[in-house]
Amino acid sequence: MTWRRVVITEFGGPECLELREAEAVPEPGKGEVRVRVLVTSAAFTDVMIRKGMYPDVKEKPPFSPGYDMVGVVDATGPGAARFRPGDRVADLTTIGAYADYLCLPEDRLTPVPEGIPEVDALAMILSAVTPYQMLHRVAKLTAGQSLLIHGAGGAVGTAMLQLARDAGIETYGTDIPAKHDLIRSLGGRPVDPGVSGEAMADATGGGVDAVFDPLGGESLSRSLHALKAGGILVAFGFQNEVMGQGGSIPMDFVKLKLWDWLPNGHATAFYSIGAMRRKHPDWFREDLAALFAMLKDGRIAPVVADVLPLEEARAAHERIEAGAVAGKLVLRVSEP
């Protein structure tokens, strides 16, 4: 039986994504299950991986991207007894999910509750666990406090706005004007992305308790200007460098460490969902389960920009790099 996967043929632009067919379906090893992938994401992390700029991925092409997925257990390997064929599961795969099938250790997988559509469940994995952990595990904000997130109209940003609203936290968000109405609809106050550092405190009502910055580079110093005394800057990406708009990943790490040591009244942190999961795997399982519960209760509703077939992975990456996607972009790999 043939099966499909999208591979990165070499590090570079969207043209380096190629749909290929293989003959032999992968077989699960000891303690593994084979998953038939239903949906996966087209996310900025996938763009970083495709360009060879994601620190956690050491693999060299050819390999398949795909940072998260929801799928159906298709077969179980020796000793795997936690799931049965037909069970729906979710995982933060980092790579590999742009494929019809992949084999994963069963202890990595999280069951998807009945009644949750797979597209909504997918939106909880990378795009909602990230803001949930930054909000509650890193910044530890509480009701009555305030935050600013850059890229508020994207997948992580729209989830952050909803999670903060649910927790009683005031929100501000930068993004292009075309996404300002979306930001307002989720309880946030839109801020022009071109606001200078000196004006950022005024644009956020006198400053905020936390800033979440996926941009890096010069944006980090601008974010510091938006903080109140005692506030925290949480960096969680390097979009400026990845897009050739300045910045340096090593220098960003150095700046964050230096600013955290200086007696300037501010704290800094860098958040990586992969690093957090490796350090606290129980947190990832707990937080994803909590988000599934919030989803069932209607406390969060994913903003999905579009669902494209796997064959359009290249076009999906082009849209991500254009920066105009409002919410989450999903790739449909197979039907339930």
C-alpha positions as CSV (number, residue, x, y, z in Angstrom):
1,M,0.0,0.0,0.0
2,T,1.4,3.4,-1.0
3,W,1.3,6.3,1.4
4,R,2.3,10.0,1.1
5,R,4.5,12.4,2.9
6,V,5.8,15.9,2.4
7,V,9.6,16.1,2.7
8,I,12.0,19.0,3.0
9,T,14.5,18.2,0.2
10,E,17.0,20.8,1.4
11,F,16.9,23.7,3.8
12,G,15.4,26.8,2.1
13,G,12.2,28.3,0.8
14,P,8.7,26.7,0.3
15,E,9.9,25.3,-3.0
16,C,12.0,22.8,-0.9
17,L,8.8,21.0,0.2
18,E,8.0,18.0,-2.0
19,L,5.2,15.5,-1.9
20,R,6.4,12.0,-2.2
21,E,4.9,8.5,-2.2
22,A,6.4,5.5,-0.4
23,E,5.5,1.8,-0.8
24,A,5.9,0.2,2.6
25,V,3.8,1.6,5.4
26,P,6.0,2.1,8.5
27,E,5.6,-0.6,11.2
28,P,5.4,0.3,14.9
29,G,8.2,-1.0,17.1
30,K,8.2,-2.1,20.7
31,G,6.0,0.2,22.8
32,E,4.9,2.2,19.7
33,V,1.7,2.7,17.8
34,R,1.2,3.6,14.2
35,V,-1.0,6.7,13.7
36,R,-3.0,7.6,10.6
37,V,-2.7,11.4,10.7
38,L,-5.9,13.3,10.3
39,V,-4.7,16.9,10.6
40,T,-1.4,18.7,11.2
41,S,-0.4,22.4,11.4
42,A,1.2,24.8,9.0
43,A,2.9,27.0,11.6
44,F,5.8,29.4,11.8
45,T,7.8,26.8,13.7
46,D,7.5,24.6,10.6
47,V,8.9,27.5,8.5
48,M,11.9,27.7,10.9
49,I,12.5,24.0,10.6
50,R,12.2,24.1,6.8
51,K,14.9,26.8,6.8
52,G,17.2,24.9,9.1
53,M,16.9,27.5,11.8
54,Y,15.1,25.7,14.6
55,P,17.5,24.9,17.5
56,D,15.7,21.7,18.6
57,V,15.8,20.0,15.2
58,K,19.2,18.4,14.4
59,E,18.0,16.2,11.5
60,K,19.2,16.9,8.0
61,P,17.1,16.7,4.8
62,P,15.3,14.8,3.6
63,F,12.8,14.5,6.4
64,S,9.1,15.4,6.9
65,P,8.1,18.5,8.9
66,G,5.0,18.6,11.0
67,Y,5.1,20.0,14.6
68,D,1.8,18.6,15.9
69,M,-0.9,16.3,14.8
70,V,-4.2,14.6,15.6
71,G,-4.7,11.2,14.3
72,V,-6.2,7.7,14.7
73,V,-4.3,4.7,16.0
74,D,-4.0,2.4,13.1
75,A,-1.8,-0.5,14.5
76,T,0.0,-1.3,17.8
77,G,3.5,-2.6,18.2
78,P,4.8,-5.3,20.6
79,G,4.1,-4.4,24.2
80,A,1.9,-1.4,23.4
81,A,-1.4,-1.7,25.3
82,R,-2.5,1.8,26.2
83,F,-4.4,2.4,22.9
84,R,-6.5,0.4,20.6
85,P,-6.9,0.8,16.8
86,G,-9.5,3.5,16.2
87,D,-8.6,5.6,19.2
88,R,-8.0,9.3,18.5
89,V,-4.7,10.7,19.8
90,A,-2.8,13.9,19.7
91,D,0.9,14.7,20.0
92,L,3.5,17.4,19.7
93,T,5.6,15.6,17.2
94,T,8.1,18.4,16.3
95,I,8.8,16.7,12.9
96,G,7.1,14.0,10.9
97,A,3.4,14.8,10.8
98,Y,3.3,15.9,7.2
99,A,2.6,12.3,6.3
100,D,-0.2,9.8,6.1
101,Y,1.3,7.6,8.8
102,L,3.9,7.9,11.5
103,C,4.9,5.6,14.4
104,L,5.2,7.1,17.9
105,P,5.9,5.8,21.4
106,E,2.5,5.3,23.0
107,D,3.5,7.1,26.2
108,R,3.9,10.3,24.3
109,L,0.3,10.4,23.1
110,T,-2.6,12.2,24.6
111,P,-6.2,10.9,24.0
112,V,-8.6,13.2,22.3
113,P,-12.0,13.3,24.1
114,E,-15.1,12.4,22.2
115,G,-17.1,15.2,20.8
116,I,-14.1,17.4,19.9
117,P,-13.5,17.9,16.2
118,E,-10.0,17.0,15.2
119,V,-9.3,20.5,13.8
120,D,-10.2,22.1,17.1
121,A,-8.2,19.5,19.0
122,L,-5.2,20.3,16.8
123,A,-5.4,23.9,17.7
124,M,-4.9,23.1,21.3
125,I,-1.5,21.3,20.9
126,L,1.1,23.8,19.8
127,S,-1.0,27.0,19.4
128,A,-2.7,26.8,22.8
129,V,-0.3,24.9,25.1
130,T,2.3,27.6,24.2
131,P,0.3,30.6,25.5
132,Y,-1.2,28.6,28.3
133,Q,2.2,27.7,29.7
134,M,3.7,31.1,29.1
135,L,0.7,32.7,30.9
136,H,0.4,30.3,33.8
137,R,3.8,28.4,34.1
138,V,6.2,31.2,33.2
139,A,4.7,34.7,33.7
140,K,2.2,33.4,36.3
141,L,-0.2,36.2,35.7
142,T,-3.4,36.5,37.7
143,A,-6.7,38.3,37.4
144,G,-6.4,42.1,37.3
145,Q,-3.0,42.1,35.6
146,S,-2.3,43.0,32.0
147,L,-0.2,41.7,29.1
148,L,0.9,42.6,25.5
149,I,1.5,40.0,22.9
150,H,3.0,40.7,19.5
151,G,1.4,38.9,16.5
152,A,-1.9,38.9,18.4
153,G,-3.9,37.9,15.3
154,G,-2.0,34.7,14.7
155,A,-2.6,31.2,16.0
156,V,-0.8,31.6,19.3
157,G,-1.9,35.2,19.7
158,T,-5.6,34.5,19.3
159,A,-5.3,31.7,21.8
160,M,-3.5,33.9,24.3
161,L,-6.2,36.6,24.0
162,Q,-8.9,34.1,24.9
163,L,-6.9,32.4,27.7
164,A,-6.2,35.8,29.3
165,R,-9.8,36.9,29.0
166,D,-10.9,33.7,30.6
167,A,-8.4,34.4,33.5
168,G,-9.5,38.1,33.9
169,I,-6.3,39.6,32.5
170,E,-6.4,42.7,30.4
171,T,-4.8,42.3,26.9
172,Y,-3.1,44.4,24.3
173,G,-1.9,43.0,21.0
174,T,0.2,44.2,18.0
175,D,-0.6,43.1,14.5
176,I,-1.4,44.5,11.1
177,P,-4.5,46.7,10.8
178,A,-6.4,43.9,8.9
179,K,-6.4,41.8,12.1
180,H,-7.4,44.6,14.5
181,D,-11.1,43.7,14.4
182,L,-10.3,40.1,15.2
183,I,-8.2,41.2,18.2
184,R,-11.0,43.4,19.5
185,S,-13.5,40.5,19.1
186,L,-11.3,38.4,21.4
187,G,-11.2,41.1,24.1
188,G,-7.9,42.6,23.2
189,R,-6.9,46.2,22.4
190,P,-5.1,46.4,19.1
191,V,-1.7,48.2,18.9
192,D,-0.1,49.3,15.7
193,P,3.0,47.1,15.1
194,G,5.0,50.1,14.1
195,V,4.8,51.8,17.5
196,S,8.2,52.8,18.7
197,G,9.7,51.6,22.0
198,E,9.4,54.9,23.7
199,A,5.7,55.1,22.8
200,M,4.9,51.5,23.7
201,A,4.1,52.2,27.4
202,D,1.5,54.9,26.3
203,A,0.0,52.5,23.7
204,T,-0.5,49.9,26.5
205,G,-2.2,52.2,29.0
206,G,0.9,53.0,31.0
207,G,2.6,49.6,30.6
208,V,1.8,46.0,31.2
209,D,2.8,43.2,33.6
210,A,4.1,40.9,30.9
211,V,5.0,41.1,27.2
212,F,5.1,38.0,25.0
213,D,7.5,38.5,22.0
214,P,7.8,36.0,19.2
215,L,9.7,38.5,17.0
216,G,13.1,38.9,18.6
217,G,15.8,41.3,17.4
218,E,15.0,44.9,17.9
219,S,11.5,44.0,19.1
220,L,12.9,42.8,22.4
221,S,14.1,46.2,23.5
222,R,10.8,47.7,22.4
223,S,9.0,45.2,24.5
224,L,11.0,46.2,27.6
225,H,9.6,49.7,27.2
226,A,6.1,48.3,27.5
227,L,6.7,46.8,30.9
228,K,5.7,48.1,34.3
229,A,8.2,47.9,37.1
230,G,8.5,44.3,38.1
231,G,7.1,43.1,34.8
232,I,8.4,40.1,32.8
233,L,9.4,39.9,29.1
234,V,8.9,36.4,27.7
235,A,10.5,35.7,24.3
236,F,9.3,32.7,22.4
237,G,10.5,33.1,18.8
238,F,12.9,34.7,16.3
239,Q,10.6,35.7,13.5
240,N,12.7,38.8,12.6
241,E,15.8,36.8,11.9
242,V,14.0,33.9,10.2
243,M,12.4,36.4,7.8
244,G,15.7,38.3,7.2
245,Q,14.5,41.4,9.1
246,G,17.4,41.7,11.6
247,G,18.2,40.0,14.8
248,S,20.4,37.1,15.8
249,I,19.3,34.1,17.7
250,P,22.5,33.7,19.8
251,M,22.5,37.5,20.5
252,D,18.9,37.4,21.5
253,F,19.7,34.8,24.1
254,V,22.6,36.9,25.4
255,K,20.5,40.0,25.7
256,L,17.7,38.2,27.6
257,K,20.2,36.8,30.1
258,L,21.9,40.1,30.5
259,W,18.7,42.0,31.0
260,D,17.6,39.4,33.5
261,W,20.7,40.0,35.6
262,L,20.6,43.8,35.5
263,P,18.9,45.6,38.4
264,N,16.3,47.2,36.0
265,G,13.2,46.0,37.8
266,H,12.3,43.6,34.9
267,A,12.6,39.9,34.5
268,T,13.1,38.0,31.2
269,A,12.7,34.5,30.1
270,F,12.8,32.4,26.9
271,Y,10.0,29.9,26.4
272,S,10.3,26.8,24.2
273,I,7.4,24.3,24.2
274,G,9.8,21.5,23.4
275,A,12.3,22.4,26.2
276,M,9.4,22.8,28.7
277,R,8.0,19.4,27.7
278,R,11.4,17.7,28.1
279,K,11.8,19.2,31.5
280,H,8.2,18.8,32.7
281,P,6.5,16.1,30.5
282,D,3.7,15.9,33.1
283,W,3.0,19.6,32.7
284,F,2.4,19.1,28.9
285,R,0.0,16.3,29.5
286,E,-1.9,18.2,32.2
287,D,-2.0,21.4,30.3
288,L,-3.2,19.8,27.0
289,A,-5.9,17.9,29.0
290,A,-6.9,21.2,30.7
291,L,-7.2,22.9,27.3
292,F,-9.3,20.0,25.9
293,A,-11.7,20.5,28.9
294,M,-11.8,24.3,28.2
295,L,-12.6,23.6,24.6
296,K,-15.5,21.2,25.6
297,D,-16.8,23.9,28.0
298,G,-16.8,26.6,25.4
299,R,-14.2,28.7,27.2
300,I,-11.9,28.8,24.2
301,A,-12.8,28.6,20.5
302,P,-9.9,28.2,18.1
303,V,-9.6,30.7,15.3
304,V,-8.9,28.7,12.2
305,A,-8.0,30.6,9.1
306,D,-8.2,27.8,6.6
307,V,-8.0,24.0,6.2
308,L,-5.9,23.0,3.2
309,P,-5.1,19.5,1.8
310,L,-1.6,18.1,2.5
311,E,-0.8,18.6,-1.2
312,E,-0.9,22.4,-0.6
313,A,1.8,22.4,2.1
314,R,4.0,24.6,-0.1
315,A,1.2,27.2,-0.6
316,A,0.5,27.1,3.2
317,H,4.1,28.0,4.0
318,E,4.0,30.8,1.5
319,R,0.9,32.2,3.3
320,I,2.6,32.0,6.7
321,E,5.6,33.8,5.5
322,A,3.4,36.6,4.0
323,G,2.2,37.2,7.5
324,A,-1.4,37.7,6.6
325,V,-2.9,34.5,8.1
326,A,-5.5,35.3,10.8
327,G,-5.5,32.4,13.3
328,K,-4.4,28.9,12.6
329,L,-3.6,27.3,9.3
330,V,-4.4,23.5,9.2
331,L,-3.4,20.8,6.7
332,R,-5.9,18.0,6.2
333,V,-4.0,14.8,5.7
334,S,-6.8,12.2,5.8
335,E,-10.5,12.0,6.5
336,P,-11.8,10.4,9.8
